[in-house]
């Protein structure tokens, strides 16, 4: 059993496979919790960083386990970077991701490098830095190619498509979406790496809808179809993903002039967003808020515009 200095006793003299497996399992639990409820629930990951770091520096790690232990430590820094991003701290997030990149490279784990680059790209994308996002996604796709992971390639390609759509390049966005579809189909039946396992058909539908939402215009109808499908598939344990999907769905309905549907779905999105420890729903609500301002006072909207304004101004608890 792995122990931590000052808690349960001295560090083990020799690190065994079971010790590393215990840390891998702990990271898996934290990753699932983050995916379901948001980054604010994942501070226990710091304890795993401390344990893995102590083992690497003070334990005797056999060569056959060293890459696995470096991967665990890279993976948990990756998770903590996502936690910082999710709770509105982009600078600490980037520091965590840079640390994770170094450790993943030391482990020779190109698949994990691809995932870290994807997450770094998402930080840039969230802050509307399209060139920065595209640069990270390009590095990520190269790592995904080296790792021969088609699922990782799909994740990077669809996020590149999102960045291109945000930058106003419709042709590149649709081409990237098509490339993502091909890679995702090729990945069917293969066992995903732990950090890729989140990306299944529901998430692919949500990303299709995201890219089409960004393109807007004549793409809103298909965006509504994809986002409706994704929202229906996200269960009650996927509050963050469902809230983000519902926000974009309400945005498309508002853009289409379907104010009753925008109000109904937007209200559900606000109710759900209040249950997750993430700032991302607040930021994603900005386009919907702008659209609703154009219909200020319409009784169909009820109190939704005021609720959005209050929710966005409230600090993350």
C-alpha positions as CSV (number, residue, x, y, z in Angstrom):
1,X,0.0,0.0,0.0
2,X,1.3,3.4,-1.0
3,X,1.6,5.8,2.0
4,X,2.5,9.5,2.3
5,X,5.1,11.0,4.5
6,X,3.7,12.3,7.8
7,X,0.4,10.5,7.4
8,X,0.5,6.7,7.7
9,X,4.1,5.9,7.9
10,X,7.3,5.8,5.8
11,X,7.4,5.6,2.1
12,X,7.9,2.0,0.7
13,X,11.5,1.1,0.0
14,X,10.5,-0.5,-3.3
15,X,7.7,0.5,-5.6
16,X,5.5,-2.4,-6.8
17,X,3.0,-2.7,-9.7
18,X,0.1,-2.6,-7.1
19,X,1.3,0.8,-5.9
20,X,1.1,2.3,-9.3
21,X,-2.2,0.6,-10.1
22,X,-3.6,2.2,-6.9
23,X,-2.6,5.6,-8.1
24,X,-4.0,4.9,-11.6
25,X,-7.3,3.9,-10.1
26,X,-7.4,7.1,-7.9
27,X,-6.9,9.3,-11.0
28,X,-9.6,7.4,-12.8
29,X,-12.1,8.1,-10.0
30,X,-11.1,11.8,-10.0
31,X,-11.4,12.1,-13.8
32,X,-14.9,10.6,-13.7
33,X,-15.9,13.0,-11.0
34,X,-14.6,16.0,-12.9
35,X,-16.5,14.8,-16.1
36,X,-19.7,14.4,-14.2
37,X,-19.7,17.5,-11.9
38,X,-17.0,19.9,-12.8
39,X,-13.5,20.8,-11.8
40,X,-14.3,22.3,-8.4
41,X,-14.9,18.8,-7.1
42,X,-11.4,17.5,-7.9
43,X,-9.0,19.1,-5.4
44,X,-8.2,15.7,-4.0
45,X,-6.0,15.2,-7.1
46,X,-3.4,17.3,-5.3
47,X,-2.9,14.4,-2.9
48,X,-2.2,12.0,-5.8
49,X,0.4,14.5,-7.2
50,X,2.1,14.5,-3.8
51,X,2.1,10.8,-3.5
52,X,3.4,10.1,-7.0
53,X,6.1,12.8,-6.7
54,X,7.3,11.3,-3.4
55,X,7.5,7.9,-5.0
56,X,9.5,9.1,-7.9
57,X,11.9,11.1,-5.9
58,X,12.3,8.9,-2.8
59,X,11.2,5.4,-3.7
60,X,13.0,2.7,-5.6
61,X,11.1,2.5,-8.9
62,X,11.9,-0.4,-11.2
63,X,12.6,0.6,-14.8
64,X,9.5,-1.4,-15.9
65,X,7.3,0.9,-13.8
66,X,9.0,4.2,-14.3
67,X,7.1,5.2,-17.5
68,X,3.8,4.2,-15.8
69,X,4.5,6.3,-12.8
70,X,5.5,9.3,-15.0
71,X,2.2,8.8,-16.9
72,X,0.2,8.8,-13.6
73,X,1.9,12.1,-12.6
74,X,1.4,13.6,-16.0
75,X,-2.2,12.5,-16.1
76,X,-3.0,14.1,-12.7
77,X,-1.3,17.4,-13.6
78,X,-3.4,17.3,-16.8
79,X,-6.5,16.8,-14.6
80,X,-5.5,19.6,-12.3
81,X,-4.9,21.9,-15.3
82,X,-8.5,21.2,-16.4
83,X,-9.7,21.8,-12.9
84,X,-8.0,25.2,-12.9
85,X,-9.4,26.0,-16.3
86,X,-12.9,24.9,-15.3
87,X,-12.9,27.1,-12.2
88,X,-11.7,30.2,-14.0
89,X,-7.9,30.2,-13.5
90,X,-6.3,30.0,-16.9
91,X,-2.7,30.9,-15.8
92,X,-2.4,28.2,-13.2
93,X,-4.1,25.9,-15.8
94,X,-1.4,26.5,-18.3
95,X,1.4,25.9,-15.8
96,X,-0.2,22.5,-14.9
97,X,-0.5,21.5,-18.5
98,X,3.1,22.5,-19.3
99,X,4.2,20.3,-16.3
100,X,2.0,17.5,-17.6
101,X,3.6,17.8,-21.1
102,X,7.1,17.4,-19.8
103,X,6.2,14.3,-17.7
104,X,4.2,12.7,-20.6
105,X,7.1,13.3,-22.9
106,X,9.5,11.7,-20.4
107,X,7.1,8.7,-20.2
108,X,7.1,8.5,-24.0
109,X,3.3,8.7,-24.0
110,X,2.3,10.5,-27.2
111,X,-1.4,9.6,-26.6
112,X,-1.3,11.6,-23.4
113,X,0.7,14.4,-25.0
114,X,-2.2,14.7,-27.6
115,X,-4.8,14.9,-24.8
116,X,-2.8,17.6,-23.0
117,X,-2.4,19.6,-26.2
118,X,-6.2,19.3,-26.8
119,X,-6.8,20.7,-23.3
120,X,-4.3,23.6,-23.8
121,X,-6.1,24.4,-27.0
122,X,-9.4,24.5,-25.3
123,X,-8.1,27.1,-22.8
124,X,-7.1,29.3,-25.8
125,X,-10.4,28.6,-27.5
126,X,-12.4,29.5,-24.4
127,X,-10.7,32.9,-24.4
128,X,-11.3,33.4,-28.1
129,X,-7.6,33.0,-29.0
130,X,-8.1,31.2,-32.3
131,X,-4.4,31.2,-33.5
132,X,-3.3,29.9,-30.1
133,X,-5.9,27.2,-30.1
134,X,-5.1,26.0,-33.6
135,X,-1.4,25.8,-32.8
136,X,-2.0,23.6,-29.8
137,X,-4.5,21.4,-31.8
138,X,-1.9,21.0,-34.6
139,X,0.7,19.8,-32.1
140,X,-1.9,17.5,-30.6
141,X,-2.8,16.0,-33.9
142,X,0.9,15.2,-34.6
143,X,1.2,13.5,-31.3
144,X,-2.1,11.6,-31.9
145,X,-0.7,10.4,-35.3
146,X,2.5,9.2,-33.6
147,X,0.4,7.3,-31.1
148,X,-1.8,5.8,-33.8
149,X,-4.9,6.8,-31.9
150,X,-7.8,7.5,-34.2
151,X,-10.0,8.6,-31.3
152,X,-7.4,11.2,-30.3
153,X,-7.2,12.3,-33.9
154,X,-11.0,12.7,-33.9
155,X,-10.9,14.8,-30.7
156,X,-8.2,17.1,-32.1
157,X,-9.8,17.4,-35.5
158,X,-13.3,18.3,-34.2
159,X,-11.8,20.9,-31.9
160,X,-9.8,22.3,-34.8
161,X,-13.1,22.6,-36.7
162,X,-14.5,24.5,-33.8
163,X,-11.6,26.9,-33.8
164,X,-11.9,27.5,-37.5
165,X,-15.6,28.1,-37.2
166,X,-14.9,30.7,-34.4
167,X,-12.4,32.3,-36.7
168,X,-15.0,32.6,-39.5
169,X,-13.4,30.0,-41.8
170,X,-16.5,28.0,-42.8
171,X,-14.7,25.8,-45.4
172,X,-12.0,24.8,-43.0
173,X,-14.5,24.2,-40.2
174,X,-16.6,21.8,-42.3
175,X,-13.5,20.1,-43.7
176,X,-12.2,19.6,-40.2
177,X,-15.6,18.2,-39.1
178,X,-15.5,15.7,-41.9
179,X,-12.0,14.6,-41.0
180,X,-13.1,14.2,-37.4
181,X,-16.1,12.0,-38.5
182,X,-13.7,9.8,-40.5
183,X,-11.3,9.4,-37.6
184,X,-14.1,8.8,-35.1
185,X,-15.6,6.0,-37.4
186,X,-12.2,4.4,-37.7
187,X,-11.8,4.4,-33.9
188,X,-15.0,2.3,-33.5
189,X,-14.4,-1.0,-31.7
190,X,-11.0,0.0,-30.3
191,X,-10.3,0.4,-26.6
192,X,-9.8,4.0,-25.7
193,X,-7.0,5.3,-23.5
194,X,-8.3,6.4,-20.1
195,X,-8.0,10.1,-21.0
196,X,-9.8,9.6,-24.3
197,X,-12.6,7.4,-23.0
198,X,-14.9,10.4,-22.4
199,X,-15.3,11.0,-26.1
200,X,-18.1,8.7,-27.3
201,X,-21.0,9.2,-29.8
202,X,-22.8,11.6,-27.4
203,X,-19.8,13.9,-27.2
204,X,-19.3,13.6,-31.0
205,X,-22.9,14.8,-31.5
206,X,-22.4,17.6,-29.0
207,X,-19.2,18.7,-30.9
208,X,-21.0,18.6,-34.2
209,X,-23.6,20.9,-32.8
210,X,-21.0,23.1,-31.3
211,X,-19.2,23.6,-34.6
212,X,-22.5,24.3,-36.4
213,X,-23.6,26.7,-33.7
214,X,-20.4,28.7,-34.1
215,X,-21.0,28.8,-37.9
216,X,-24.7,29.8,-37.3
217,X,-26.7,31.1,-40.3
218,X,-28.0,28.2,-42.3
219,X,-26.4,25.6,-40.0
220,X,-28.7,26.3,-37.0
221,X,-31.2,23.7,-38.0
222,X,-28.7,20.8,-38.0
223,X,-27.1,22.2,-34.9
224,X,-30.5,22.0,-33.1
225,X,-30.8,18.3,-34.2
226,X,-27.3,17.4,-33.0
227,X,-27.5,19.2,-29.7
228,X,-31.0,17.8,-29.0
229,X,-29.7,14.3,-29.5
230,X,-26.7,15.0,-27.3
231,X,-28.7,16.6,-24.5
232,X,-31.1,13.7,-24.5
233,X,-28.3,11.2,-24.0
234,X,-26.5,13.0,-21.2
235,X,-27.9,11.6,-18.0
236,X,-28.3,13.2,-14.6
237,X,-24.7,12.3,-13.7
238,X,-23.4,14.5,-16.6
239,X,-24.6,17.8,-15.4
240,X,-21.8,20.0,-16.8
241,X,-21.9,18.5,-20.3
242,X,-25.7,18.6,-20.4
243,X,-25.8,22.3,-19.2
244,X,-23.3,23.4,-21.8
245,X,-25.2,21.5,-24.5
246,X,-28.6,23.0,-23.4
247,X,-27.1,26.5,-23.5
248,X,-26.0,26.2,-27.1
249,X,-29.4,24.5,-28.0
250,X,-31.2,27.5,-26.5
251,X,-28.9,29.9,-28.4
252,X,-29.8,28.2,-31.7
253,X,-33.5,28.3,-30.9
254,X,-33.2,32.0,-30.1
255,X,-31.3,32.7,-33.3
256,X,-34.0,30.9,-35.2
257,X,-36.7,33.1,-33.5
258,X,-38.1,30.2,-31.5
259,X,-38.3,32.2,-28.3
260,X,-40.6,29.8,-26.4
261,X,-38.2,26.9,-26.9
262,X,-35.2,29.2,-26.1
263,X,-36.9,30.2,-22.9
264,X,-37.8,26.6,-21.9
265,X,-34.4,25.1,-22.7
266,X,-32.5,28.2,-21.4
267,X,-34.3,27.9,-18.0
268,X,-33.4,24.2,-17.7
269,X,-29.8,25.1,-18.6
270,X,-29.6,27.7,-15.9
271,X,-31.1,25.4,-13.3
272,X,-28.6,22.7,-14.2
273,X,-25.6,25.0,-14.5
274,X,-26.1,26.1,-10.9
275,X,-25.4,22.6,-9.7
276,X,-21.9,22.3,-11.2
277,X,-18.6,23.7,-10.0
278,X,-17.6,25.3,-13.3
279,X,-17.3,28.8,-14.7
280,X,-17.7,27.6,-18.2
281,X,-21.5,27.7,-18.3
282,X,-21.4,31.3,-17.2
283,X,-19.1,32.2,-20.1
284,X,-21.0,30.1,-22.7
285,X,-24.2,32.0,-21.8
286,X,-22.9,35.3,-23.2
287,X,-24.1,34.7,-26.8
288,X,-27.5,33.6,-25.6
289,X,-27.7,36.7,-23.3
290,X,-26.9,38.9,-26.3
291,X,-29.6,37.3,-28.4
292,X,-32.2,37.7,-25.7
293,X,-31.4,41.4,-25.3
294,X,-32.8,41.9,-28.7
295,X,-36.2,40.7,-27.4
296,X,-36.1,42.5,-24.1
297,X,-39.6,42.6,-22.5
298,X,-41.1,39.8,-24.6
299,X,-43.4,38.0,-22.1
300,X,-42.4,34.6,-23.7
301,X,-39.0,34.9,-22.1
302,X,-40.3,35.5,-18.6
303,X,-37.5,36.2,-16.1
304,X,-34.9,34.3,-18.1
305,X,-32.8,37.3,-19.1
306,X,-32.6,38.5,-15.5
307,X,-31.8,35.0,-14.3
308,X,-28.9,34.8,-16.8
309,X,-27.5,38.1,-15.7
310,X,-27.7,37.2,-12.0
311,X,-26.1,33.8,-12.6
312,X,-23.3,35.2,-14.7
313,X,-22.5,37.9,-12.1
314,X,-22.4,35.5,-9.2
315,X,-19.0,34.2,-8.2
316,X,-18.3,30.4,-8.3
317,X,-19.1,29.0,-4.9
